[in-house]
Amino acid sequence: MGFFDRFRSRADEAPLPGLEALLEARGVPSMPGLEALRPAFEAHRKAEEREAWADAVAEVHRLGLPLPEPWIDAQDHLLPELVPAWQAEREGRWSRGFIDGLSQRIRVGAVVMPAAWLRLWDQPADDVLDLALDHLRQRSEGAFLRLPSGIYRGPWRDGADAARLLLPEVWHGLFKDQHPFIAIPSADTLLAAPQILLPKLMEEVGRVIQAGAPALQLAVLERIGDKLVTARLQEPHPMSAPQRELKNMDFLEALRNQEKDLDPGLGRPAPVLLLKTGQGKPLTMASWTDGAPTLLPEADLIGFARPDGEPLGIYWRQSLPRMHEVRGTAVDIWGPRRVRYEGFPTAEQISRLEPFATAEQMKALQAQPGTRPAAPKPAAPAGAPFSAQGATPLPRHLQGAGLGVQDQD
């Protein structure tokens, strides 16, 4: 045995830190399930590996989650799921982007897997995800059901229908010679239709919303080649306005949930509502009222008002840089971007913006039913009403709409 071999041998024989000492140093009490995981800890023969393993236990404790079963048992209970990207960011479990606006995660039984569990199992994320997909694949036999409208719906209704978008073989062969569109308005619903039935697909999305299922993503998807993307329906496509409205509803849902986590000390979230132009184009409008710091989201429009609510007009948000003296600071929070403004612009500064509606038109708009901020939902915490407002679940202009030529740009 060479000199360096003997040196390494003596280093390997040095006492390794014990689990109890490592957890005590991290302020972690004994947790249920720890003994079952001890063999995985003791398999590590390097001090830094044991430190990292103990860090993972501390992370699980900090999150208030249980320890997982040993890998040999847990691997039988893996399934993938799709959630809005804002939800994945908010909840902080292990996730990976799928397409714009959607993230994939892994459930282990009833628990969404945190990244720390991967370290406790000593398993790569890719391998765990592949196994979860295999489990879902085994549960995905059966053909899509054709509804009376002519569109197709996944037959499983097991709470994982939307997650089957992660299995291209399940949906890729639909409408081989036609342009396919897909919708996942809820986790339990997977809808598909050829381009000619896109209006019917959007109507079915509206029915799912009306049924009260928790929304997953309302905006419709399309397959371009071998990839899925949010459908890019540009004017003059007759479905461009309905698709934009569905996108706006997804945006408002993210804002509603984000408001729950905003620090009240930062100011008041700007109320947001959905309105339409005379041509039927849906737009989002945030209201900025004088009198308190305001947290503005990236809505299409901004309606300005005096402290007593007197309207000052509606302007395009993208022209805000023209008020170069009025500077905001980005709010550090998950989900849609918000900017905090402490002061309120002067009348001269507002006049530099690109107008959308006059003060008189804004007042008339506020007088219309359905344009004021939504009332608090029953689940809202006391004293924290939502200010973001959604649109009518099934827009009238979806009914009987024709189909034009899709803009491929």
C-alpha positions as CSV (number, residue, x, y, z in Angstrom):
1,M,0.0,0.0,0.0
2,G,1.4,3.4,-1.0
3,F,1.8,6.4,1.2
4,F,-1.3,8.2,-0.1
5,D,-3.4,5.1,0.2
6,R,-2.5,4.8,3.8
7,F,-3.3,8.4,4.4
8,R,-6.7,8.1,2.8
9,S,-7.4,4.9,4.8
10,R,-6.7,6.7,8.1
11,A,-9.0,9.6,7.0
12,D,-11.8,7.2,6.2
13,E,-11.5,5.7,9.6
14,A,-11.9,9.1,11.4
15,P,-15.2,9.2,13.5
16,L,-18.2,10.4,11.4
17,P,-20.7,12.8,12.9
18,G,-23.8,11.0,14.3
19,L,-27.3,11.9,13.3
20,E,-28.5,13.0,16.7
21,A,-25.6,15.5,17.1
22,L,-26.1,16.9,13.6
23,L,-29.9,17.4,14.2
24,E,-29.3,18.9,17.6
25,A,-26.9,21.4,16.1
26,R,-29.7,22.4,13.7
27,G,-32.4,22.7,16.4
28,V,-34.4,19.8,14.9
29,P,-36.2,17.5,17.3
30,S,-36.7,13.8,16.8
31,M,-39.3,13.4,14.0
32,P,-41.6,10.5,13.2
33,G,-40.2,8.3,10.5
34,L,-36.6,9.2,11.2
35,E,-35.5,5.8,12.4
36,A,-36.8,4.2,9.1
37,L,-34.5,6.6,7.2
38,R,-31.4,6.0,9.4
39,P,-29.9,3.4,7.2
40,A,-29.9,5.9,4.3
41,F,-28.0,8.3,6.6
42,E,-25.5,5.8,7.8
43,A,-24.7,4.7,4.2
44,H,-22.9,8.0,3.8
45,R,-19.2,7.5,4.6
46,K,-18.2,11.1,4.3
47,A,-18.8,13.9,6.8
48,E,-20.0,16.4,4.2
49,E,-22.5,14.0,2.9
50,R,-23.9,13.5,6.4
51,E,-24.1,17.2,6.9
52,A,-26.0,17.6,3.7
53,W,-28.4,14.8,4.7
54,A,-29.0,16.5,8.1
55,D,-29.6,19.8,6.3
56,A,-32.4,18.1,4.3
57,V,-34.1,16.9,7.5
58,A,-33.9,20.4,8.9
59,E,-35.4,21.7,5.7
60,V,-38.3,19.3,5.9
61,H,-38.9,20.4,9.5
62,R,-38.8,24.0,8.6
63,L,-41.5,23.5,6.0
64,G,-43.7,21.7,8.5
65,L,-43.8,18.6,6.3
66,P,-43.4,14.9,7.4
67,L,-40.4,12.9,6.6
68,P,-40.9,10.6,3.6
69,E,-41.0,6.8,3.6
70,P,-37.8,5.1,2.7
71,W,-37.3,5.1,-1.0
72,I,-38.0,1.4,-1.4
73,D,-41.5,2.1,-0.2
74,A,-42.1,5.6,-1.5
75,Q,-41.3,4.9,-5.1
76,D,-44.6,3.0,-5.5
77,H,-46.7,6.1,-4.7
78,L,-45.3,8.6,-7.2
79,L,-47.4,10.5,-9.6
80,P,-46.8,13.7,-11.6
81,E,-49.0,16.8,-11.5
82,L,-49.4,20.0,-13.4
83,V,-50.0,23.3,-11.6
84,P,-49.9,27.0,-12.6
85,A,-46.4,28.3,-12.5
86,W,-47.3,30.9,-9.9
87,Q,-48.6,28.2,-7.5
88,A,-45.4,26.2,-7.9
89,E,-43.4,29.3,-7.1
90,R,-45.6,30.2,-4.2
91,E,-45.5,26.8,-2.5
92,G,-41.8,26.2,-3.0
93,R,-41.9,22.4,-3.5
94,W,-39.7,20.7,-6.1
95,S,-41.0,21.8,-9.5
96,R,-39.8,22.1,-13.1
97,G,-41.2,24.3,-15.8
98,F,-43.3,22.5,-18.4
99,I,-44.5,25.2,-20.8
100,D,-45.2,28.9,-20.3
101,G,-47.5,29.3,-17.3
102,L,-47.4,25.7,-16.2
103,S,-45.0,23.7,-14.0
104,Q,-44.8,20.0,-13.2
105,R,-44.4,18.6,-9.8
106,I,-44.4,15.2,-8.1
107,R,-46.9,13.9,-5.6
108,V,-46.0,11.1,-3.2
109,G,-49.4,9.9,-2.0
110,A,-51.1,13.0,-0.7
111,V,-48.0,15.1,-0.3
112,V,-46.3,17.3,-2.9
113,M,-42.7,16.3,-2.9
114,P,-40.2,18.9,-1.5
115,A,-36.7,19.0,-3.0
116,A,-35.3,17.9,0.4
117,W,-36.8,14.4,0.0
118,L,-34.6,13.8,-3.0
119,R,-31.6,14.3,-0.8
120,L,-33.0,12.0,1.9
121,W,-33.6,9.3,-0.8
122,D,-30.3,10.0,-2.6
123,Q,-32.2,10.0,-5.8
124,P,-31.8,12.3,-8.9
125,A,-34.8,14.4,-9.7
126,D,-34.9,13.1,-13.3
127,D,-35.1,9.4,-12.2
128,V,-37.9,10.2,-9.7
129,L,-39.9,12.1,-12.3
130,D,-39.4,9.3,-14.9
131,L,-40.8,6.8,-12.4
132,A,-43.7,9.0,-11.6
133,L,-44.5,9.4,-15.3
134,D,-44.2,5.6,-15.7
135,H,-46.8,5.2,-13.0
136,L,-49.2,7.6,-14.7
137,R,-48.6,5.9,-18.1
138,Q,-49.7,2.6,-16.6
139,R,-53.0,4.3,-15.5
140,S,-53.6,5.9,-18.9
141,E,-55.2,3.1,-20.9
142,G,-58.4,4.0,-22.7
143,A,-59.5,6.2,-25.6
144,F,-60.7,9.8,-25.5
145,L,-64.5,10.2,-25.4
146,R,-66.2,12.1,-28.1
147,L,-68.7,14.6,-26.6
148,P,-71.9,15.6,-28.4
149,S,-70.3,18.9,-29.4
150,G,-67.7,16.9,-31.4
151,I,-64.7,17.7,-29.1
152,Y,-62.9,15.0,-27.1
153,R,-62.4,14.5,-23.4
154,G,-60.0,12.3,-21.5
155,P,-61.8,9.3,-20.0
156,W,-60.0,8.9,-16.7
157,R,-61.5,11.5,-14.4
158,D,-59.0,10.5,-11.7
159,G,-57.7,13.9,-10.8
160,A,-54.7,13.4,-13.0
161,D,-56.2,14.0,-16.5
162,A,-54.4,17.3,-17.0
163,A,-51.1,15.7,-15.9
164,R,-51.3,13.5,-19.0
165,L,-50.1,16.4,-21.1
166,L,-46.7,15.2,-19.8
167,L,-47.3,12.0,-21.8
168,P,-47.2,13.0,-25.5
169,E,-48.1,9.5,-26.6
170,V,-51.5,10.0,-25.0
171,W,-52.6,13.0,-27.0
172,H,-50.1,13.5,-29.8
173,G,-51.9,11.1,-32.2
174,L,-55.2,13.0,-32.0
175,F,-56.3,14.7,-35.3
176,K,-53.1,13.8,-37.1
177,D,-54.0,15.7,-40.2
178,Q,-55.5,18.7,-38.4
179,H,-54.3,21.5,-36.2
180,P,-55.1,20.3,-32.6
181,F,-56.0,22.4,-29.7
182,I,-56.0,21.2,-26.1
183,A,-57.5,22.6,-22.8
184,I,-56.9,21.7,-19.2
185,P,-59.3,24.0,-17.3
186,S,-59.1,21.8,-14.2
187,A,-56.8,19.0,-13.0
188,D,-59.6,16.5,-13.7
189,T,-60.3,17.6,-17.2
190,L,-58.3,17.1,-20.5
191,L,-60.1,18.4,-23.6
192,A,-59.0,18.2,-27.2
193,A,-60.4,19.4,-30.5
194,P,-59.4,20.1,-34.1
195,Q,-59.1,23.7,-35.2
196,I,-62.5,23.7,-36.8
197,L,-64.1,23.0,-33.4
198,L,-62.1,25.5,-31.4
199,P,-65.2,27.6,-30.5
200,K,-66.8,24.4,-29.1
201,L,-63.6,23.7,-27.1
202,M,-63.8,27.2,-25.5
203,E,-67.5,26.7,-24.7
204,E,-66.6,23.5,-22.9
205,V,-63.9,25.4,-20.9
206,G,-66.7,27.8,-19.9
207,R,-68.9,24.9,-18.7
208,V,-66.1,23.5,-16.6
209,I,-65.6,26.9,-15.0
210,Q,-69.3,27.2,-14.3
211,A,-69.3,23.8,-12.6
212,G,-67.0,25.3,-9.9
213,A,-63.9,23.1,-10.4
214,P,-60.7,24.8,-9.1
215,A,-59.1,26.4,-12.2
216,L,-55.8,25.0,-13.5
217,Q,-55.3,26.9,-16.8
218,L,-58.1,28.4,-18.8
219,A,-56.2,29.6,-21.8
220,V,-56.3,27.0,-24.6
221,L,-53.1,25.3,-25.8
222,E,-52.1,24.2,-29.3
223,R,-49.7,21.7,-30.7
224,I,-47.1,23.1,-33.0
225,G,-45.0,20.2,-34.4
226,D,-44.0,18.2,-31.4
227,K,-44.4,21.0,-28.9
228,L,-47.3,22.4,-26.8
229,V,-47.6,26.2,-26.4
230,T,-50.3,28.6,-25.3
231,A,-52.5,29.1,-28.4
232,R,-51.3,32.2,-30.3
233,L,-54.5,33.4,-31.8
234,Q,-53.9,36.9,-33.2
235,E,-56.4,39.3,-34.7
236,P,-58.4,39.1,-36.9
237,H,-58.9,35.4,-35.8
238,P,-62.4,35.4,-34.4
239,M,-61.2,33.4,-31.4
240,S,-58.4,35.8,-30.5
241,A,-60.7,37.8,-28.1
242,P,-62.0,34.7,-26.3
243,Q,-58.5,33.4,-25.9
244,R,-57.2,36.7,-24.6
245,E,-60.1,36.8,-22.1
246,L,-59.2,33.3,-20.8
247,K,-55.6,34.4,-20.5
248,N,-56.7,37.5,-18.5
249,M,-58.8,35.3,-16.2
250,D,-55.7,33.2,-15.5
251,F,-53.8,36.4,-14.7
252,L,-56.6,37.6,-12.4
253,E,-56.6,34.3,-10.6
254,A,-52.9,34.6,-9.9
255,L,-53.4,38.2,-8.6
256,R,-56.2,37.0,-6.3
257,N,-54.0,34.5,-4.7
258,Q,-51.0,36.8,-4.6
259,E,-52.9,39.4,-2.7
260,K,-53.2,36.9,0.2
261,D,-49.4,37.1,0.7
262,L,-48.8,40.8,0.2
263,D,-47.5,42.7,3.2
264,P,-50.2,45.2,4.1
265,G,-47.5,47.5,5.3
266,L,-46.4,48.0,1.7
267,G,-49.6,49.7,0.6
268,R,-52.9,48.7,-1.0
269,P,-53.0,46.3,-4.0
270,A,-54.6,48.1,-7.0
271,P,-58.0,46.7,-7.7
272,V,-58.1,45.0,-11.1
273,L,-61.0,44.3,-13.3
274,L,-61.7,43.0,-16.8
275,L,-63.3,45.2,-19.4
276,K,-63.8,45.2,-23.1
277,T,-63.4,47.7,-25.9
278,G,-66.2,48.5,-28.3
279,Q,-64.8,45.9,-30.6
280,G,-65.0,43.2,-27.9
281,K,-61.3,43.1,-27.1
282,P,-60.7,42.1,-23.4
283,L,-58.4,44.3,-21.4
284,T,-57.3,44.3,-17.7
285,M,-57.5,47.6,-15.8
286,A,-55.8,48.4,-12.5
287,S,-57.2,51.3,-10.4
288,W,-54.7,53.8,-8.9
289,T,-56.3,56.0,-6.2
290,D,-54.5,58.8,-4.5
291,G,-54.1,58.7,-0.8
292,A,-51.9,55.7,0.0
293,P,-48.9,53.7,-1.5
294,T,-50.2,51.5,-4.3
295,L,-49.0,48.2,-5.6
296,L,-49.6,48.1,-9.4
297,P,-49.6,44.9,-11.4
298,E,-48.8,44.8,-15.1
299,A,-52.4,45.4,-16.3
300,D,-53.2,46.7,-19.8
301,L,-54.7,49.9,-18.4
302,I,-54.5,52.1,-15.4
303,G,-57.5,54.1,-14.1
304,F,-56.6,57.1,-12.0
305,A,-58.8,58.5,-9.2
306,R,-58.8,61.1,-6.5
307,P,-58.9,60.1,-2.8
308,D,-62.7,60.4,-2.8
309,G,-62.9,58.1,-5.9
310,E,-63.5,60.8,-8.4
311,P,-62.3,59.5,-11.8
312,L,-59.4,61.1,-13.6
313,G,-59.3,59.0,-16.7
314,I,-57.9,55.7,-18.0
315,Y,-54.5,55.4,-19.7
316,W,-52.4,52.7,-21.2
317,R,-49.9,51.3,-18.6
318,Q,-47.1,50.9,-21.1
319,S,-46.9,54.7,-21.4
320,L,-46.1,55.0,-17.7
321,P,-42.4,55.7,-18.4
322,R,-43.4,59.1,-19.8
323,M,-43.9,60.1,-16.2
324,H,-40.1,59.8,-15.6
325,E,-40.3,61.6,-12.2
326,V,-42.7,58.9,-10.8
327,R,-40.6,55.9,-10.0
328,G,-41.7,52.7,-8.4
329,T,-39.9,49.8,-6.8
330,A,-40.5,46.2,-7.6
331,V,-42.3,44.2,-4.9
332,D,-40.4,41.0,-3.9
333,I,-43.1,38.4,-4.2
334,W,-43.9,35.3,-6.2
335,G,-46.1,35.4,-9.3
336,P,-47.1,38.4,-11.4
337,R,-44.9,41.4,-11.1
338,R,-46.0,44.3,-9.0
339,V,-44.5,47.8,-8.6
340,R,-44.9,49.9,-5.5
341,Y,-45.6,53.6,-5.9
342,E,-45.5,55.8,-2.8
343,G,-46.6,59.0,-4.3
344,F,-49.4,59.9,-6.8
345,P,-48.7,61.6,-10.1
346,T,-49.8,65.2,-10.7
347,A,-52.4,66.1,-13.3
348,E,-49.7,67.3,-15.6
349,Q,-47.8,64.1,-15.4
350,I,-50.9,62.0,-16.0
351,S,-51.6,64.1,-19.1
352,R,-48.4,62.8,-20.7
353,L,-49.8,59.3,-20.8
354,E,-51.5,57.7,-23.8
355,P,-55.3,58.0,-23.1
356,F,-57.8,55.2,-23.3
357,A,-60.9,56.9,-21.8
358,T,-61.7,60.3,-20.4
359,A,-62.7,60.9,-16.8
360,E,-66.4,61.1,-17.9
361,Q,-66.1,57.8,-19.7
362,M,-64.4,56.3,-16.7
363,K,-67.2,57.4,-14.5
364,A,-69.8,55.9,-16.9
365,L,-67.8,52.7,-16.9
366,Q,-67.8,52.5,-13.1
367,A,-71.6,52.9,-13.1
368,Q,-72.0,49.8,-15.2
369,P,-72.8,46.6,-13.3
370,G,-70.0,44.0,-13.0
371,T,-67.2,46.5,-13.3
372,R,-66.4,47.1,-9.6
373,P,-64.0,45.0,-7.6
374,A,-65.2,41.5,-6.6
375,A,-66.6,40.9,-3.2
376,P,-64.4,38.8,-0.8
377,K,-64.7,35.1,-1.3
378,P,-65.8,33.0,1.7
379,A,-62.3,31.6,2.1
380,A,-60.7,35.1,2.3
381,P,-59.2,36.0,5.6
382,A,-61.1,38.6,7.6
383,G,-60.2,42.1,6.7
384,A,-58.4,41.1,3.5
385,P,-60.9,41.3,0.6
386,F,-59.7,40.5,-2.9
387,S,-59.6,43.4,-5.2
388,A,-58.9,41.5,-8.4
389,Q,-62.1,40.7,-10.3
390,G,-62.7,37.9,-12.8
391,A,-64.9,37.9,-15.9
392,T,-68.1,36.2,-16.6
393,P,-67.3,32.4,-16.6
394,L,-68.8,31.9,-20.1
395,P,-68.4,34.9,-22.3
396,R,-71.4,35.5,-24.6
397,H,-69.2,36.0,-27.6
398,L,-68.0,32.4,-27.3
399,Q,-71.5,31.2,-28.3
400,G,-71.8,30.4,-32.0
401,A,-68.5,32.0,-33.0
402,G,-67.1,31.2,-36.4
403,L,-63.6,30.2,-37.2
404,G,-61.2,32.2,-39.3
405,V,-57.6,31.7,-40.5
406,Q,-55.1,31.3,-37.7
407,D,-52.2,33.6,-37.5
408,Q,-49.1,31.4,-37.3
409,D,-46.9,34.3,-36.1
